[in-house]
């Protein structure tokens, strides 16, 4: 991990306003966050003590989904809204089963991008793009995507814990479709999404808190998340709560999976 002292803060970063990527890193126990992010994280945990567990469940889903994609023969990953790399990120998990896996990370947070580039160094099979995933044209036409990913071969498009930061006005389904349109059949769409299903009061309070950040949240229902998979066949077990997606053991699911108010699903392009 890179400490705050080691990692330079890119010019123009507003350290008076919390960043969703850095707050997420704080929930996961990472070191790439600042006092303003930790303060917001503690406020959120005060409202919803399960938040660190939810974020850890989300990261565990990411790992299981990447392993699923590798087992399905996918060797390319486009991780949109990738945030700040922590232990168990996409390239680490993918390469445990496929050493030749290639990953392009995309985030619009300059701090997240700076840390990503520092950690990845000169890795020839990884690249980082600073761009807004709501601009598929910019992302897909970037030199990094063009040089590292072969879109004539299957790609896993990762949208893990990012679409709830896309407002209805920005048309999340249209954004997903724009990426889905350019990948070949057999590609995967990996989605996790915050929801009010299961814990409506806590989810609403959490959503209100995020309105103070540059990335307010839009919680969505199971039906709305299912609607994002147009053109993709959702694999078993469908759109479920985070720990219910292909758990490694029944113990990992627990008695109340709805307590972890995030939905998860993987689809394969027809």
KADA-V252926 format. One record per residue. N is the residue number from 1. PHI is phi in degrees with one decimal (* if undefined). PSI is psi in radians with two decimals (NA if undefined). OMEGA is omega in radians with two decimals (999 if undefined). Layout:
n/phi/psi/omega
N/PHI/PSI/OMEGA
N/PHI/PSI/OMEGA
This chain:
n/phi/psi/omega
1/*/2.59/3.11
2/-100.1/2.19/3.13
3/-78.5/2.89/3.09
4/-59.4/-0.55/-3.09
5/-70.7/-0.57/-3.08
6/-82.8/-0.73/-3.05
7/-81.4/2.11/3.11
8/-70.7/2.54/3.08
9/-89.0/2.09/-3.13
10/-58.5/2.58/-3.14
11/-58.4/2.41/3.08
12/90.5/-0.02/3.14
13/-75.6/2.28/3.13
14/-88.6/1.79/-3.13
15/-85.3/0.10/3.05
16/-94.0/-0.13/-3.11
17/-122.6/2.26/-3.10
18/-67.7/2.65/3.10
19/-113.0/2.33/3.13
20/-59.1/-0.68/-3.13
21/-64.0/-0.72/-3.11
22/-75.4/-0.59/3.06
23/-64.2/-0.71/3.10
24/-60.5/-0.75/3.09
25/-59.8/-0.68/3.12
26/-63.8/-0.76/3.12
27/-58.9/-0.61/-3.11
28/-83.4/-0.01/-3.13
29/83.2/0.34/-3.14
30/-79.0/3.07/-3.10
31/-109.8/0.02/-3.04
32/-97.9/1.07/3.13
33/-149.2/2.85/-3.06
34/-121.7/3.05/-3.03
35/-56.8/-0.70/-3.12
36/-64.7/-0.59/3.12
37/-72.8/-0.73/3.13
38/-65.6/-0.64/3.12
39/-64.2/-0.75/3.12
40/-67.1/-0.70/3.12
41/-58.7/-0.74/3.14
42/-67.7/-0.65/3.07
43/-61.7/-0.77/-3.12
44/-65.5/-0.72/3.13
45/-66.0/-0.58/3.08
46/-62.1/-0.62/3.10
47/-79.0/-0.54/-3.01
48/-145.9/1.50/-3.04
49/-58.6/-0.36/-3.12
50/-79.4/-0.05/-3.03
51/-54.4/-0.83/3.12
52/-58.7/-0.65/3.11
53/-65.2/-0.68/3.12
54/-63.7/-0.78/-3.12
55/-66.4/-0.65/3.10
56/-67.2/-0.65/3.09
57/-65.8/-0.64/3.10
58/-64.7/-0.76/3.11
59/-65.3/-0.64/3.10
60/-65.7/-0.67/3.06
61/-60.7/-0.79/3.12
62/-54.4/-0.80/-3.13
63/-62.3/-0.77/-3.13
64/-65.9/-0.68/-3.13
65/-66.5/-0.71/3.11
66/-64.2/-0.73/3.11
67/-63.4/-0.66/3.07
68/-59.7/-0.82/-3.12
69/-62.2/-0.74/3.12
70/-62.7/-0.77/3.13
71/-62.9/-0.48/3.12
72/-82.9/0.02/3.08
73/95.4/0.08/-3.14
74/-80.7/2.33/-3.10
75/-124.0/0.09/-3.11
76/-127.9/2.40/-3.07
77/-135.0/2.29/3.03
78/-114.5/1.83/-3.03
79/-99.3/1.81/-3.06
80/-93.2/2.27/-3.04
81/68.1/0.78/-2.96
82/-70.0/-0.38/3.12
83/72.2/-2.65/-3.10
84/-98.3/2.20/-3.10
85/-59.6/2.31/3.00
86/-129.7/3.08/-3.14
87/-57.5/2.36/3.14
88/85.0/0.51/3.10
89/-77.3/3.09/-2.94
90/-58.9/-0.85/-3.05
91/-66.1/-0.60/3.12
92/-65.9/-0.80/-3.13
93/-67.4/-0.79/-3.11
94/-60.6/-0.75/-3.05
95/-74.6/-0.26/3.05
96/-66.5/-0.41/3.10
97/-114.6/-0.31/-3.11
98/-146.7/1.58/-3.07
99/-58.5/-0.34/-3.12
100/-91.7/0.13/-3.10
101/-61.5/2.49/3.14
102/-119.5/2.43/-3.05
103/-135.8/2.32/2.95
104/-114.0/2.09/3.09
105/-94.1/2.43/-3.12
106/-131.2/2.22/3.05
107/-153.3/2.66/3.13
108/-100.3/-0.01/3.12
109/-87.1/2.01/-3.10
110/-58.9/-0.57/3.12
111/-67.8/-0.79/3.10
112/-59.5/-0.75/-3.13
113/-65.9/-0.74/-3.14
114/-60.7/-0.83/3.13
115/-64.5/-0.70/-3.13
116/-60.6/-0.81/-3.11
117/-65.8/-0.64/3.13
118/-64.1/-0.81/-3.07
119/-70.1/-0.70/-3.09
120/-77.6/-0.44/3.11
121/56.7/-2.26/-3.09
122/-103.6/0.52/3.10
123/-55.3/2.05/-3.05
124/-74.0/-0.24/-3.11
125/-108.5/0.26/3.05
126/-133.3/2.58/3.06
127/-146.6/2.77/3.14
128/-127.1/2.28/3.11
129/-115.7/2.21/3.00
130/-90.0/1.83/-3.10
131/-161.8/2.81/3.10
132/-89.3/2.10/-3.10
133/-62.8/-0.24/3.06
134/-73.6/-0.10/3.08
135/-113.0/1.31/-3.11
136/-54.4/-0.60/-3.14
137/-61.9/-0.73/3.13
138/-67.0/-0.81/-3.12
139/-62.3/-0.91/-3.02
140/-70.2/-0.42/3.11
141/-95.3/0.13/3.13
142/-69.5/2.61/3.11
143/-59.9/-0.58/-3.09
144/-66.1/-0.79/3.10
145/-65.7/-0.75/-3.11
146/-61.8/-0.61/-3.07
147/-89.2/-0.43/-3.00
148/-105.9/-0.53/-3.08
149/-109.7/2.36/3.07
150/-101.9/1.79/-3.04
151/-74.0/-0.04/3.01
152/-83.9/-0.12/3.09
153/-115.6/2.73/-3.09
154/-57.4/2.46/3.12
155/-129.7/2.47/2.97
156/-93.7/2.03/3.09
157/-92.6/1.96/-3.06
158/-97.3/2.10/3.04
159/-127.3/1.18/-3.02
160/-95.1/2.04/3.12
161/55.2/0.73/3.13
162/-127.7/-0.58/-3.05
163/-68.2/-0.37/3.06
164/-73.5/-0.08/3.00
165/-98.1/0.15/3.07
166/-107.0/2.10/-3.10
167/-74.0/2.82/3.07
168/-58.8/-0.61/-3.14
169/-62.5/-0.47/3.14
170/-87.9/0.01/3.01
171/60.4/1.25/-3.14
172/-58.5/-0.68/3.13
173/-63.3/-0.67/3.11
174/-66.2/-0.64/3.10
175/-65.6/-0.81/3.11
176/-59.4/-0.76/-3.12
177/-61.9/-0.62/-3.13
178/-63.9/-0.67/3.06
179/-74.1/-0.71/-3.14
180/-62.2/-0.56/-3.10
181/-66.2/-0.47/-3.03
182/-97.7/-0.19/3.14
183/-93.9/2.70/-3.03
184/-81.6/2.74/3.04
185/-54.1/2.50/-3.05
186/96.7/-0.24/3.06
187/-68.6/2.87/-3.10
188/-119.2/2.60/2.98
189/-118.8/2.09/-3.10
190/-112.5/2.09/-3.05
191/-132.0/2.34/2.81
192/-127.3/2.60/-2.95
193/-152.6/2.34/3.07
194/-66.0/2.53/-3.08
195/-143.6/2.69/3.00
196/-86.5/-0.16/3.10
197/-61.1/2.28/3.07
198/96.8/-0.85/-3.10
199/-135.4/1.16/-2.99
200/-62.1/-0.71/-3.09
201/-66.5/-0.86/-3.12
202/-64.0/-0.71/-3.13
203/-63.9/-0.69/3.14
204/-66.6/-0.72/3.12
205/-64.5/-0.69/3.12
206/-64.8/-0.75/3.11
207/-60.7/-0.72/3.12
208/-63.1/-0.68/-3.14
209/-63.0/-0.69/-3.10
210/-71.3/-0.19/3.08
211/-66.9/-0.25/3.11
212/-84.1/-0.09/-3.11
213/-102.1/3.08/3.08
214/-75.0/-0.12/-3.08
215/-132.1/1.32/3.09
216/-63.4/2.74/-3.03
217/-103.2/2.59/3.02
218/-125.2/1.73/3.11
219/-68.8/2.56/3.14
220/-136.8/2.72/-3.09
221/-83.2/2.97/3.08
222/-57.6/-0.76/-3.14
223/-62.4/-0.68/3.13
224/-67.3/-0.67/3.10
225/-67.1/-0.74/3.08
226/-57.3/-0.63/-3.13
227/-66.0/-0.27/3.13
228/-75.9/-0.24/-3.00
229/-97.3/0.44/3.09
230/-57.0/2.21/-3.11
231/90.8/-0.09/3.12
232/-120.4/2.51/3.01
233/-91.8/2.07/-3.13
234/-73.7/2.19/-3.10
235/-80.2/2.81/3.09
236/-61.5/2.46/0.18
237/-95.7/0.37/3.13
238/90.6/-2.72/3.09
239/-89.1/1.95/-3.02
240/-135.9/2.98/3.03
241/-66.3/2.64/-2.98
242/-44.0/-0.92/-3.07
243/-72.0/-0.20/-3.11
244/-85.1/-0.17/-3.11
245/-81.8/1.77/3.07
246/45.8/1.02/-3.11
247/-66.0/2.69/3.11
248/-75.1/-0.42/3.07
249/-155.9/2.79/3.11
250/-62.7/-0.51/3.13
251/-62.4/-0.56/-3.12
252/-69.3/-0.39/-3.13
253/-80.8/-0.76/-3.13
254/77.7/3.12/-3.07
255/-82.8/-0.40/-3.08
256/-130.7/1.25/-3.12
257/-61.9/-0.42/3.12
258/-67.7/-0.28/3.10
259/-61.5/-0.53/3.11
260/-95.0/1.54/-2.89
261/-76.2/1.11/3.00
262/-136.7/2.47/3.11
263/-102.9/2.60/-3.09
264/-140.2/2.55/3.09
265/-163.8/2.75/3.03
266/-131.9/2.35/3.08
267/-122.4/2.70/3.05
268/-115.7/2.31/-3.10
269/-68.3/2.35/-3.14
270/-69.9/NA/999
